[in-house]
Amino acid sequence: MGFTDIGKNQMLERVLKDEQVQIGLHTEDGEVTATEYERQNIKWHLAENGQIVSSEEIFFPIAKSSWGIITNIVIYDTEENIIATASPEWKKNIEAGSQYYIGAGMAIARIL
């Protein structure tokens, strides 16, 4: 059974927009563990055409130590469950003094 765009939009909004979800960063070894690191809240526009995009810029804390190469971006629900994961378009090595940033409209979730 395939879902219509309306069905996809409703699911995306109920899971991502209507709930408080957070976005986190992972390396090949798992989630970043640096003391200054913390997951960030993510806000979304209304879903259209079976996809939803972030509505605001997301700034992670400035690294005080090396976090390693960010290989995955992960969305968590309020119960700490991973509900979505993706590889970033560019893998970035986060060293002390650098910061990971996701521009508004650059985090996109879609149901195929």
FILUMNU-289269 format. One line per 5 residues: number of its first residue (from 1); their letters; for each residue x negated, y negated, z of N, C-alpha, C. Coordinates in pm, 1 decimal, decimal comma, always signed. Atoms other than C-alpha are relative to their C-alpha. Layout:
NUM) A) X/Y/Z/X/Y/Z/X/Y/Z  ...
This chain:
1) MGFTD) -84,0/+117,0/+0,0/+0,0/+0,0/+0,0/-88,7/-123,4/+0,0  +73,8/+125,3/+4,2/-130,0/-340,3/-89,4/+81,6/-111,2/+65,1  -66,7/+113,0/-63,7/-50,0/-656,5/+101,1/+7,6/-117,4/-96,6  -11,6/+123,3/+77,5/+76,6/-972,4/-63,9/-87,7/-105,7/+65,1  +76,5/+109,5/-60,0/-110,1/-1297,4/-8,7/+68,5/-52,2/+126,1
6) IGKNQ) -72,3/+44,8/-119,8/+163,3/-1394,9/+237,6/-32,4/+91,5/+117,4  +33,3/-94,7/-105,9/+100,1/-1077,8/+439,3/-144,2/-15,7/+46,3  +140,8/+20,2/-35,0/-277,0/-1129,9/+427,0/-17,1/-127,7/+81,9  +10,1/+128,0/-70,6/-239,0/-1492,4/+534,4/+51,6/+12,4/+142,9  -57,7/-16,5/-133,2/-15,7/-1396,6/+827,8/-93,2/+78,8/+91,4
11) MLERV) +91,8/-79,5/-81,2/-260,9/-1131,5/+949,7/-122,8/-81,6/+39,3  +118,3/+80,8/-29,2/-560,6/-1364,5/+921,9/+29,8/-106,3/+105,0  -33,5/+105,0/-95,8/-384,4/-1642,1/+1108,5/+28,6/+55,5/+138,6  -29,7/-58,8/-131,2/-259,7/-1413,5/+1386,8/-126,5/+48,6/+70,1  +121,5/-55,9/-60,3/-598,1/-1252,4/+1440,9/-106,4/-106,7/+23,7
16) LKDEQ) +110,0/+95,5/-10,5/-833,2/-1545,5/+1381,4/+41,9/-139,2/+45,9  -39,8/+137,3/-31,8/-644,2/-1873,4/+1405,5/+79,9/-9,9/+128,9  -87,0/+7,9/-116,5/-386,0/-1798,4/+1674,0/-67,2/+47,9/+128,6  +74,0/-48,9/-116,8/-633,0/-1625,4/+1908,4/-129,4/-80,9/+13,5  +128,2/+68,2/-21,3/-947,6/-1774,9/+2062,2/-111,6/+98,0/-36,3
21) VQIGL) +109,5/-87,3/+40,4/-1225,9/-1604,8/+1869,2/-130,7/-77,7/+4,6  +132,7/+61,0/-2,5/-1598,3/-1669,2/+1886,8/-86,8/+63,2/-106,9  +93,9/-47,7/+99,7/-1878,8/-1634,5/+1640,3/-136,0/+16,1/+66,6  +129,7/-29,3/-58,3/-2211,5/-1479,5/+1733,0/-101,2/+34,0/-107,7  +110,6/-27,1/+91,9/-2549,2/-1416,3/+1572,7/-70,4/+129,1/+40,5
26) HTEDG) +70,2/-126,3/-24,1/-2721,8/-1080,7/+1536,9/-127,8/+5,2/-82,9  +121,0/-37,4/+73,3/-3069,4/-970,4/+1436,3/+10,1/+149,6/-26,1  -1,4/-145,0/+21,5/-3160,5/-616,8/+1332,0/+11,0/+76,9/+132,1  -2,9/-65,0/-131,1/-3186,9/-536,8/+1706,5/+130,9/-21,5/+75,8  -126,3/+28,4/-68,7/-2834,7/-659,0/+1793,4/+17,5/-148,4/+22,5
31) EVTAT) -29,3/+141,5/-24,4/-2695,8/-983,3/+1930,3/-120,4/-69,3/+63,1  +107,7/+81,2/-57,0/-2943,2/-1258,8/+2013,1/+13,5/+0,8/+151,8  -3,1/-10,4/-146,4/-3038,6/-1232,9/+2381,0/-71,5/-114,7/+70,3  +70,4/+111,8/-62,1/-3227,9/-1558,9/+2442,6/+90,3/-68,7/+102,3  -79,6/+58,7/-108,2/-3117,8/-1735,6/+2761,3/+79,7/-122,2/-45,0
36) EYERQ) -70,9/+120,3/+45,3/-3016,9/-2053,1/+2576,0/+109,0/+29,3/-103,4  -97,3/-38,1/+102,3/-2811,5/-1865,8/+2315,5/+137,5/+20,5/+60,6  -136,7/-34,1/-37,8/-2434,9/-1853,5/+2343,5/+87,3/+0,4/-124,7  -97,0/-4,9/+109,3/-2153,0/-1759,3/+2110,5/+74,2/-133,2/-6,6  -69,7/+125,9/+20,2/-1960,2/-2048,6/+1964,6/+145,2/+24,3/-38,7
41) NIKWH) -139,5/-6,1/+43,4/-1588,0/-2108,0/+1925,4/+6,2/-36,1/-147,2  -18,0/+30,5/+141,6/-1466,6/-2119,4/+1568,6/+146,3/-35,0/-22,6  -135,0/+44,7/+34,2/-1164,3/-2306,4/+1437,8/+19,4/+16,5/-150,2  -31,0/-34,9/+137,9/-988,6/-2230,3/+1111,9/+107,5/-91,5/-59,8  -110,2/+59,9/+75,2/-776,7/-2399,5/+846,0/+109,7/+105,6/-11,5
46) LAENG) -103,6/-97,8/+30,3/-446,9/-2234,5/+753,8/-48,7/+91,8/-111,8  +40,5/-97,1/+101,8/-498,4/-1920,0/+546,9/+73,0/-27,7/-131,3  -57,5/+12,6/+133,7/-440,2/-1939,1/+172,1/-57,3/+109,7/-88,4  +44,6/-99,0/+98,7/-458,2/-1673,3/-98,3/-76,8/+116,4/+62,4  +63,7/-114,4/-63,9/-559,3/-1402,4/+148,6/-134,8/-28,3/+60,9
51) QIVSS) +125,5/+32,2/-67,3/-853,1/-1590,9/+296,9/+19,1/-120,7/+90,4  -3,6/+110,3/-95,8/-921,5/-1834,8/+578,6/-141,9/-53,2/+13,1  +133,2/+60,8/-8,4/-1210,8/-2080,8/+613,0/-11,3/-84,2/+126,8  +24,5/+78,0/-121,6/-1367,9/-2254,3/+910,5/+28,7/-147,5/-26,8  -39,2/+139,1/+17,3/-1247,6/-2607,7/+969,1/-98,5/-99,8/+59,2
56) EEIFF) +96,6/+89,5/-63,9/-1539,2/-2749,8/+1169,6/-140,6/+56,7/-10,8  +139,5/-42,6/-4,2/-1917,5/-2738,1/+1177,6/-23,5/+80,8/+127,2  +35,5/-82,4/-115,6/-2067,5/-2479,5/+1411,2/-150,1/-14,8/+22,6  +139,8/+15,8/-36,9/-2393,4/-2561,2/+1588,0/-31,2/+93,2/+115,7  +48,0/-82,0/-110,2/-2568,0/-2297,4/+1795,7/-105,7/-80,3/+75,0
61) PIAKS) +100,0/+75,3/-76,5/-2802,9/-2417,5/+2073,0/-136,7/-1,2/-68,9  +137,1/+5,8/+49,9/-3153,5/-2527,7/+1982,3/-80,8/+107,8/+71,8  +75,8/-111,9/-56,2/-3381,2/-2229,1/+2032,4/-117,8/-50,3/+83,2  +116,4/+29,0/-85,0/-3632,1/-2248,9/+2317,9/-106,5/+107,1/-17,3  +90,9/-111,2/+27,2/-3790,5/-1922,0/+2205,6/+38,4/+57,8/-136,0
66) SWGII) -32,4/-63,4/+127,9/-3796,2/-1706,7/+1894,9/+120,5/+91,6/+16,5  -116,7/-88,2/-0,6/-3458,8/-1544,2/+1824,8/-16,4/+111,2/-102,3  +16,9/-96,2/+107,9/-3581,0/-1354,9/+1519,7/+80,2/-40,0/-122,7  -70,3/+25,7/+126,1/-3422,3/-1328,7/+1176,3/+147,5/+35,3/+17,3  -143,8/-22,6/-10,5/-3044,7/-1366,8/+1177,1/+44,2/+80,2/-121,5
71) TNIVI) -38,5/-90,6/+107,9/-2914,9/-1074,0/+972,9/+150,9/+19,3/-10,4  -145,5/-15,9/+0,5/-2545,6/-1073,2/+1068,0/+66,7/-110,0/+80,2  -87,1/+92,3/-71,0/-2275,9/-1314,7/+1171,5/+121,9/+82,2/+40,8  -100,8/-88,8/-55,4/-2014,8/-1154,2/+1394,7/+110,4/-81,9/+66,9  -112,9/+63,6/-67,1/-1667,1/-1258,8/+1508,8/+49,7/+94,2/+108,8
76) YDTEE) -45,6/-74,4/-117,3/-1554,6/-1146,5/+1855,3/+137,7/-49,3/+42,4  -127,6/+41,0/-58,3/-1206,8/-1143,6/+2004,6/-21,3/-30,4/+148,2  +10,6/+40,0/-140,7/-1130,7/-1248,2/+2362,9/-40,1/+114,4/+92,4  +37,8/-115,7/-81,1/-1197,4/-894,5/+2487,6/-139,5/+51,9/-34,9  +138,5/-33,3/+36,7/-1553,3/-892,8/+2344,1/-9,8/+105,2/-109,5
81) NIIAT) +2,5/-94,8/+111,3/-1454,8/-661,0/+2057,3/-49,0/-69,7/-126,0  +40,1/+51,4/+130,4/-1624,9/-712,6/+1723,7/+116,6/+23,3/-94,8  -111,9/-14,7/+92,5/-1347,5/-782,1/+1475,6/-38,7/-28,0/-144,8  +47,9/+22,8/+136,5/-1550,4/-891,9/+1172,9/-150,6/-21,7/+4,1  +143,9/+20,7/+11,8/-1910,7/-894,7/+1059,8/-35,6/-21,2/-146,2
86) ASPEW) +45,1/+27,5/+136,8/-2093,4/-1024,2/+754,4/-146,9/-39,2/+1,6  +137,4/+47,6/+16,7/-2442,8/-1090,0/+627,4/+5,0/-144,7/-46,3  +2,2/+138,7/+46,5/-2524,0/-1458,1/+592,2/-57,6/-7,8/-141,0  +52,0/+18,0/+135,6/-2596,6/-1588,3/+244,4/-152,5/-11,7/+1,8  +144,4/+12,1/-18,1/-2945,5/-1681,3/+366,6/-34,1/+48,1/+139,4
91) KKNIE) +46,9/-46,3/-129,9/-3121,6/-1496,9/+644,1/-104,3/-99,9/+48,4  +87,7/+103,6/-52,6/-3293,3/-1749,7/+866,3/-72,9/+50,8/+123,1  +80,6/-32,9/-116,4/-3576,2/-1692,1/+1111,6/+8,9/-117,0/+97,0  -16,8/+105,7/-99,5/-3495,7/-1889,6/+1424,6/-118,7/+3,3/+95,7  +115,9/+15,6/-87,8/-3810,6/-2005,8/+1601,2/+29,2/-109,3/+101,4
96) AGSQY) -17,3/+104,5/-101,0/-3846,6/-2230,5/+1905,8/+8,6/-136,0/-68,5  -19,4/+133,1/+56,0/-3719,3/-2577,7/+1821,8/+93,5/-4,6/-119,8  -91,7/+0,0/+114,9/-3493,8/-2466,4/+1536,1/+141,1/+33,3/+46,7  -140,9/-15,7/-35,6/-3118,0/-2431,9/+1526,6/+74,3/+67,4/-114,0  -84,3/-62,7/+101,0/-2864,5/-2214,4/+1344,9/+127,3/-81,4/-13,0
101) YIGAG) -111,1/+88,2/+30,4/-2585,9/-2408,9/+1178,2/+86,2/+63,8/-109,0  -93,4/-43,9/+103,5/-2274,0/-2311,6/+981,3/+88,8/-119,4/-31,5  -76,5/+117,0/+39,6/-2111,8/-2593,4/+787,0/+149,6/+26,0/-3,3  -146,0/-11,4/+10,8/-1738,4/-2662,2/+787,0/+33,5/+61,3/-135,9  -40,0/-65,8/+123,2/-1573,9/-2439,8/+527,1/-94,2/+108,7/-47,0
106) MAIAR) +100,0/-98,9/+42,8/-1875,6/-2208,8/+511,4/+22,2/+138,1/+61,3  -37,5/-131,3/-53,8/-1740,9/-1930,3/+735,5/+133,2/+36,3/-64,7  -118,3/-40,9/+75,8/-1488,3/-1744,2/+521,4/+32,7/+144,2/+34,0  -46,4/-136,9/-22,3/-1282,9/-1437,8/+610,5/+111,6/+26,4/-99,9  -104,5/-32,7/+97,3/-1071,7/-1260,9/+351,5/+37,8/+146,8/+11,3
111) IL) -49,9/-137,7/+8,3/-861,0/-951,6/+319,2/+14,0/+32,1/-147,8  -4,6/-38,0/+142,1/-910,3/-776,8/-13,6/+115,7/+92,5/-28,9
